[in-house]
Amino acid sequence: MIHSKETTMTKKQTAIILFIMAAILSMTYFLNKADNKNTSAPANESQLKKENASADTSQKNDFPPKVTLVEAIESYQQEHPDTDISSIELEQSFNKWFYTIEGLDDEKEYELRVDAHSQKTSKKQVKKLDRDEKNGIKRNESKIDTSKLVALTEIGKVATENAAGEITELSLEKELSHTYWTVKVEEGLNETEVKIDAFSKDVLEIEQDD
């Protein structure tokens, strides 16, 4: 009988030991699984950041934009049909290109922003001209013949042939008898401005910011 009790106790002890071992193994499994989940999260987050950065860079360098200069001008003319254009800027905001077009009539000056990807218009501004600018004075001095403008693809090609880097901004204006683009080209910390005749594509000036 004594031998039988000892055998029973041994079986109980064995069962308890096996139960404890199973519990330990189970806890180890779940802890390892949790650790793997936690360690994989930063990797996934890091990968997403890389992908987003790549997408942002791709969008930023998307020149020329989807909406052409001609289409942007048409959008402005639909809003202000009886005016003359005096300046055009193409620049980026939050990695998207936007046209800002200014024009005027005999009494007022107008500004319109055109999304260079969707052609949607926004930021419509109107202000009165000064007394010495009214009655066609400023209009005749500043108006640009947009029918003779060279395509932006050609302007961009000339700019990058004369300056290393990527185009980040363009502005069109008229000064005396010259209508020209000022194109900013950036490579790292280096910035170069190339002034290009808007009708002939001649390079008028190259200025590098050291």
SULPEHU-V293147 format. One record per residue. RES is the residue in three letters. SS is DSSP state (2 for helix, 1 for strand, 0 for the rest). Layout:
res->RES ss->SS
res->RES ss->SS
//
This chain:
res->MET ss->0
res->ILE ss->2
res->HIS ss->2
res->SER ss->2
res->LYS ss->2
res->GLU ss->2
res->THR ss->2
res->THR ss->2
res->MET ss->2
res->THR ss->2
res->LYS ss->2
res->LYS ss->2
res->GLN ss->2
res->THR ss->2
res->ALA ss->2
res->ILE ss->2
res->ILE ss->2
res->LEU ss->2
res->PHE ss->2
res->ILE ss->2
res->MET ss->2
res->ALA ss->2
res->ALA ss->2
res->ILE ss->2
res->LEU ss->2
res->SER ss->2
res->MET ss->2
res->THR ss->2
res->TYR ss->2
res->PHE ss->2
res->LEU ss->2
res->ASN ss->2
res->LYS ss->2
res->ALA ss->2
res->ASP ss->2
res->ASN ss->2
res->LYS ss->2
res->ASN ss->2
res->THR ss->2
res->SER ss->2
res->ALA ss->2
res->PRO ss->2
res->ALA ss->2
res->ASN ss->2
res->GLU ss->2
res->SER ss->2
res->GLN ss->2
res->LEU ss->2
res->LYS ss->2
res->LYS ss->2
res->GLU ss->2
res->ASN ss->2
res->ALA ss->2
res->SER ss->2
res->ALA ss->2
res->ASP ss->2
res->THR ss->2
res->SER ss->2
res->GLN ss->2
res->LYS ss->2
res->ASN ss->0
res->ASP ss->0
res->PHE ss->0
res->PRO ss->0
res->PRO ss->0
res->LYS ss->0
res->VAL ss->0
res->THR ss->0
res->LEU ss->2
res->VAL ss->2
res->GLU ss->2
res->ALA ss->2
res->ILE ss->2
res->GLU ss->2
res->SER ss->2
res->TYR ss->2
res->GLN ss->2
res->GLN ss->2
res->GLU ss->2
res->HIS ss->0
res->PRO ss->0
res->ASP ss->0
res->THR ss->0
res->ASP ss->1
res->ILE ss->1
res->SER ss->1
res->SER ss->1
res->ILE ss->1
res->GLU ss->1
res->LEU ss->1
res->GLU ss->1
res->GLN ss->1
res->SER ss->1
res->PHE ss->0
res->ASN ss->0
res->LYS ss->1
res->TRP ss->1
res->PHE ss->1
res->TYR ss->1
res->THR ss->1
res->ILE ss->1
res->GLU ss->1
res->GLY ss->1
res->LEU ss->1
res->ASP ss->0
res->ASP ss->0
res->GLU ss->0
res->LYS ss->1
res->GLU ss->1
res->TYR ss->1
res->GLU ss->1
res->LEU ss->1
res->ARG ss->1
res->VAL ss->1
res->ASP ss->1
res->ALA ss->0
res->HIS ss->0
res->SER ss->0
res->GLN ss->0
res->LYS ss->0
res->THR ss->1
res->SER ss->1
res->LYS ss->1
res->LYS ss->1
res->GLN ss->1
res->VAL ss->1
res->LYS ss->1
res->LYS ss->1
res->LEU ss->0
res->ASP ss->0
res->ARG ss->2
res->ASP ss->2
res->GLU ss->2
res->LYS ss->0
res->ASN ss->0
res->GLY ss->0
res->ILE ss->2
res->LYS ss->2
res->ARG ss->2
res->ASN ss->2
res->GLU ss->2
res->SER ss->2
res->LYS ss->0
res->ILE ss->0
res->ASP ss->0
res->THR ss->2
res->SER ss->2
res->LYS ss->2
res->LEU ss->0
res->VAL ss->0
res->ALA ss->0
res->LEU ss->2
res->THR ss->2
res->GLU ss->2
res->ILE ss->2
res->GLY ss->2
res->LYS ss->2
res->VAL ss->2
res->ALA ss->2
res->THR ss->2
res->GLU ss->2
res->ASN ss->2
res->ALA ss->0
res->ALA ss->0
res->GLY ss->0
res->GLU ss->1
res->ILE ss->1
res->THR ss->1
res->GLU ss->1
res->LEU ss->1
res->SER ss->1
res->LEU ss->1
res->GLU ss->1
res->LYS ss->1
res->GLU ss->1
res->LEU ss->0
res->SER ss->0
res->HIS ss->1
res->THR ss->1
res->TYR ss->1
res->TRP ss->1
res->THR ss->1
res->VAL ss->1
res->LYS ss->1
res->VAL ss->1
res->GLU ss->1
res->GLU ss->1
res->GLY ss->0
res->LEU ss->0
res->ASN ss->1
res->GLU ss->1
res->THR ss->1
res->GLU ss->1
res->VAL ss->1
res->LYS ss->1
res->ILE ss->1
res->ASP ss->1
res->ALA ss->0
res->PHE ss->0
res->SER ss->0
res->LYS ss->0
res->ASP ss->0
res->VAL ss->1
res->LEU ss->1
res->GLU ss->1
res->ILE ss->1
res->GLU ss->1
res->GLN ss->1
res->ASP ss->1
res->ASP ss->0
//
